[in-house]
Amino acid sequence: MTTPATAGEALAGLARTRDNRPAEVLDEATAIRRLYGLLDRHHPGEPAARGSLRLLARNSGTTVAAIGVPPIAVLKVHADPERYQGEALAYALTAPTPVIPDLICADDVSRSLLIPYLPRPVDWSEDRVPHDLVTAVAAVHCASAHYDDATAEATTSLRIDHQAAVPAWITDRHAWTDVLALCGEAHGSGHVPLGHLDLKPDHLRRRADGSPALLDIETLRPDITGLIDLISLPAVLRQAGHSVPAPYLLNLYAEATGWHGARWTAQLLRTALRAYQSATALATLDGLAD
């Protein structure tokens, strides 16, 4: 019998490296003053950059503030160039995906991004919300199926058939080769293997028309595949009060990716998940491969 994983446990064992250089932590008043100055210098022509600022989050690496009353945009500033570049790349790679808010603008000098503010959370008591989450995640994973010619050419080195180097966080190179082969079988050789969304119940929102949108994609990477998000979904759904049977979840994900041209089946996903666990040393697949 498989013991259900918590949201944190669902990612346990996945070895990843990241530059965690410490950065200055400012008091709120100083942080707000500096953000106003940043907007004046680096985003003076953006209507979304006008209005009062309210600090939403502040840590050693990132400062986040809402702009306007009511808020219309979010200003996100990274202290670490690598984190900024990673998030800016994530928005570029998911640009054709309607479930990701359109990036208003980004500034390389200040390492800042302006993102639309989506105030409306989903109502997790609604039966359709698990379906909305899974289909939104699947849409992100299939983003490269909708690239225009220019984007497809610019991302050639990220394609699954061009990734010769094995990432440093992989523990079994042969199993990783199997993972890429299976993902290529499902998505095609031109697939860019996006994955590692920061999935949390409060990161699923509604647009004004009621369609779902995913927030906070700074952790998304083009070398980790969408399988890690599939593994995380059961724990995220339990956290939100929904216990979804693994077979139903696999079939729903396969169907949702199929809308974008992928050819996943439940059995192929189980095989890929087992290979992914071997390749990454993940502690659990949360019953998805049983």
Secondary structure, 3 states (H helix, E strand, C coil): CCCCCCCCHHHCCCCCCCCCCCCCCCCHHHHHHHHHHHHHHHCCCCHHHCCCEEEEEECCCEEEEEECCCCCEEEEEECCHHHHHHHHHHHHHCCCCCCCCCCCEEECCCCEEEEECCCEECCCCCCCHHHHHHHHHHHHHCHHHHCCHHHHHHCHHHCCCCCCCCCCCCCCHHHHHHHHHHHHHHHCCCCCCCECCCCCHHHEEECCCCCEEECCCCCCECCCCCHHHHHHHHHHHHHCCCCCCHHHHHHHHHHHHHCCCCCCCHHHHHHHHHHHHHHHCCCCCCCCCC
